[in-house]
Amino acid sequence: MKRVILAGIMLLSPCLAWGAGTIAYVANSDVAMTIECTAHTDGTFEADLSDAMMSDLHGFYVYEIVSYSGATTVKADSDLAITDSVGRTVMSATGNGLNFVDDNTVQTAYTEGPNGDHYYLVDKNIPLTFTISNNDVASAKHRFRISKVK
């Protein structure tokens, strides 16, 4: 019974919190999806995109990520990593995601495919995880616009 209730709550929730933090929709269109990440009360953040978000990205190439501040700014020069559930890196916290999440600066980076030679093709069955590191601001909010193309 508890599993049925939990599954129902997860299906009805507009955001998903698997790790320390949540991800919520801000906007979605045929060319871009904007999400807002809210850090845990200790500033840590790691969460998967929801099934609905993954379905909206399915079959699209994710080629550009734009990073900008939310209502409560993160620590300056925080890092972003985006990985998938099979271990492939879309953005690296030590590469193109280094100092990518900033308190006042809008920044743009391009993603990489598995071989580093093309953009990342999203499969809804292989969830993406967003991790923001080097942040210690409690409940910080940060937004990302994910540009996509077929």
N, C-alpha and C positions, 0 to 999 in steps of 0.2 A: 504494500500500500504506500509506504514512504517513497519508494522508487517511482511510482506512478505520479504522485504529487510533485516530486522533484522534477520529473520529466515535463510535466505540464507547466510548471513555473518557468523552466528554461525555454520552452517553446513560446511562451507569451512575453518573455522579457525582451526589450529592445536592445539591450546590450548584454555582453557575456563577460563573466569574470572568472577565468580559470586560474590565473596567477595573482600577483599582487597588483591589482588595478582593474579598470574596466575600459571597454571600447564601445562607443555609441555612434550611430549614424548622425551626421549633420546634414548631408545632402548626397544625392546620387543621380547621375544622368548617364547618357550613352558614352560620354567622353571622360568623365571623372567621378570619383567617389571621395567625399570628404568625411573623415572620421575624427572624433575627439577622444583622446586617451586621458583618463584620470588616474593619477598615481595613487598608491596606497597611502595611508596616513603617515607612514615612515618614509615616503618619497620613492619607494621602489615601484617598478612597473614592469609587468610581463603579462600579456594576455593574447589569446587567439582571436582572430576574426570570427564572428558568429557564422553559423550555417547560411543565414540569409545573405550576409556580406559576401561569403565565398561564392554563393550561387550568382550574385550580381557581377562578380568578377570572372566567373567561369568562362573559359574560352577566349578571354581577352589577354593581350600582352600588357603587362604593367611596365611602363617605360620611364615614368618620371614621378618623383615624390617631392612635394613642396611642403616644407615645415614652417609652421608659424604659431605664435603664442595663443593660448586660450585665456580664460578669465583669470586664472591664478598661474603666473609664469613659473616655468621650471628654472632650475639653476643654469646659469650661463654655461655654454659649451658642454652640454650633456650629449650622450652618444646614442645612436639608434642602430639596432640590429633587427633585420627581418629575415626569418628563416622559415623553411617549410617543415612539415612533419617527417620528411624522409631525410632531413639533414642538409638540404641545399641552402646556400646563402643567397638571398636577394639583395640585401645590403649588409655590410659588415661594420661593426662598431669600431674596428681598427682601420677600416678602409674608407669607403665613400660615406659611411655613417658617423665617422669621427667628428665630434663637435658639431654635429648636424642639427641637434635640438638646442635652440638658443632662446634666451628669455625675451629678446627684443628684435632679433634679426630674422627676416624671411629668407629661407635657404632652399635651393633646388639641387637635387641629385638624380642621376639616372641609374636604373637598376641593371642587373646583369642576369643573363640566363645561366644555366648550369655550366656552360663551357666558357663563360665570360665573353662570348662573341655575339650575343643578341639579347633582346629583352626577355623577361621572365613570363612564360605562358602559364596562366593560372588554371589549376584543376580543382574543382570544388571538393574533391575527395582527398586533397592534400592540403590541410589547413595551414595558414600562415600565422606565425607568432611575431608580435611586435614586442621588443624589449628596449626600454630606455634605461641606460646606465649613467652613473656619475651625477644623478639627481638626488637631492636630499630635501626638497621642498614638499612638505606634507600636502597631499591631495592636489598637487599641481595638475593643471589641465593644458594639454597641447594638442594642436590640430595638424592633420596631414591631409593633403589633397593628393589622391592617387590617380594619375592620368592613365587611361587605358585605351587600347586600340585593337581592333580585330585583325 
